[in-house]
Amino acid sequence: MKPKLDTRTTQIDVEKCVRAAGNRFDLIISGAQRLRELKKIAQEKNGFATAVDPLLEVQNNTIDIQEYLKKVK
């Protein structure tokens, strides 16, 4: 039997993220925009960014999701 892996995806409450964004489409669009920014920053610092990072930021209210929607729309 394989041991259960503890991943960061288990920390994400998708419904909370959707409520913060308004709907799933806006969550995806704004999350993708934020991920692009995080990847640029990580590349400069020789780090990495994953798709989980923007979702955690939305869930924890550390970013203004409406700001990212304005950049895209």
C-alpha positions in Angstrom: 0.0 0.0 0.0 1.4 3.4 -1.0 1.6 6.1 1.6 -0.7 9.0 1.1 1.1 12.1 -0.2 0.3 15.4 1.3 0.1 17.9 -1.5 -0.7 21.6 -1.7 -3.8 20.9 -3.8 -5.5 19.5 -0.8 -5.3 22.9 0.8 -7.4 24.6 -1.9 -11.1 25.1 -1.3 -12.3 25.5 -4.9 -15.7 26.8 -3.9 -14.2 29.6 -1.8 -12.0 30.6 -4.8 -15.1 30.6 -7.1 -17.0 32.8 -4.7 -14.1 35.2 -4.5 -13.9 35.4 -8.3 -17.6 35.5 -9.1 -17.6 32.4 -11.4 -15.3 29.6 -12.5 -14.5 31.3 -15.8 -13.3 34.5 -14.1 -11.3 32.4 -11.7 -9.5 30.6 -14.5 -8.8 33.8 -16.4 -7.5 35.7 -13.4 -5.5 32.7 -12.1 -3.8 32.3 -15.5 -2.8 36.0 -15.6 -1.4 35.8 -12.0 0.5 32.6 -12.9 2.2 34.3 -15.8 3.3 37.1 -13.4 4.5 34.6 -10.9 6.5 32.6 -13.5 8.3 35.8 -14.6 9.2 36.6 -11.0 10.3 33.1 -10.4 12.4 33.0 -13.5 14.3 36.1 -12.4 15.0 34.5 -9.0 15.8 31.0 -10.4 12.7 29.6 -8.7 9.5 28.1 -9.9 5.7 28.7 -9.8 2.9 26.3 -10.1 -0.8 26.6 -10.9 -1.6 26.1 -7.3 0.1 29.3 -6.2 -2.5 31.7 -7.7 -5.4 29.7 -6.4 -4.0 29.8 -2.9 -3.5 33.6 -3.2 -7.2 33.9 -4.2 -8.4 31.7 -1.4 -6.3 33.6 1.2 -7.4 37.0 -0.3 -3.7 38.1 -0.8 -4.5 39.4 -4.3 -7.3 41.5 -5.7 -8.9 39.2 -8.3 -10.8 42.1 -9.9 -7.5 43.7 -10.7 -6.4 40.7 -12.8 -9.8 40.5 -14.5 -9.4 44.1 -15.6 -6.0 43.3 -17.1 -7.5 40.5 -19.2 -10.9 41.8 -20.2 
